[in-house]
């Protein structure tokens, strides 16, 4: 196998791994997430309860709906949040 073929194979593998990481970090119902509307100056933390199939406000917590959502991935923070919600 020549060097160019090896490089192409490595690039394909990097792309495959990046897609897996993106999918893993995609918010799913039940995940702890940060929620906000416009700008991140007012952020809410809560569990994602529902993903709406509408434009605009599409991420719902237990009592609010938001435009944006990012999954929290820090295991220590998730453990603290789980303990606080009990």
C-alpha positions in Angstrom: 0.0 0.0 0.0 1.5 3.3 -1.0 1.6 6.4 1.2 -1.2 8.2 -0.5 -3.6 5.3 0.0 -2.6 5.0 3.7 -3.3 8.8 4.1 -6.7 8.4 2.5 -7.5 5.5 4.8 -6.5 7.5 7.8 -8.6 10.5 6.8 -11.6 8.2 6.3 -11.1 6.7 9.8 -10.8 10.2 11.3 -14.1 11.2 9.7 -15.8 8.1 10.9 -14.6 8.7 14.5 -15.6 12.4 14.3 -19.2 11.3 13.3 -19.3 8.9 16.2 -18.3 11.6 18.6 -20.9 14.0 17.2 -23.6 11.4 17.5 -22.6 10.6 21.1 -22.7 14.3 22.1 -26.0 14.9 20.4 -28.7 15.6 23.1 -31.1 12.8 23.7 -34.3 12.7 25.9 -33.2 12.1 29.5 -29.8 13.7 29.2 -28.7 16.5 31.5 -28.2 19.6 29.3 -27.6 23.3 29.1 -30.5 25.2 27.6 -30.7 28.8 26.2 -32.6 30.9 23.7 -30.5 33.8 22.2 -27.0 34.2 23.5 -25.6 32.2 26.3 -26.1 34.9 29.0 -29.1 33.1 30.5 -28.5 29.4 30.6 -30.7 26.8 32.3 -29.5 23.4 33.3 -32.0 20.5 33.4 -33.0 17.2 31.9 -34.1 17.1 28.3 -37.7 15.9 28.4 -38.8 16.3 24.8 -37.4 17.2 21.4 -40.1 19.0 19.4 -40.2 18.7 15.6 -40.9 22.4 15.2 -38.8 25.4 14.2 -37.7 27.8 16.9 -38.3 26.5 20.5 -37.6 22.8 20.2 -36.0 21.5 23.4 -38.3 21.0 26.4 -37.4 20.6 30.0 -39.9 19.8 32.7 -41.2 23.4 32.8 -39.7 25.4 29.9 -39.0 25.2 26.2 -35.8 26.5 24.6 -34.2 27.2 21.2 -30.8 25.7 22.0 -29.5 22.7 23.9 -26.1 21.2 24.6 -25.6 17.9 26.3 -23.5 18.0 29.5 -20.8 15.4 29.2 -18.8 15.8 32.4 -19.5 12.6 34.5 -18.8 14.4 37.9 -21.3 17.1 37.1 -23.9 14.6 35.9 -23.5 12.7 39.2 -24.0 15.9 41.2 -27.1 16.9 39.2 -28.6 13.4 39.7 -28.0 13.6 43.5 -29.6 17.1 43.6 -32.7 16.0 41.7 -33.5 13.3 44.2 
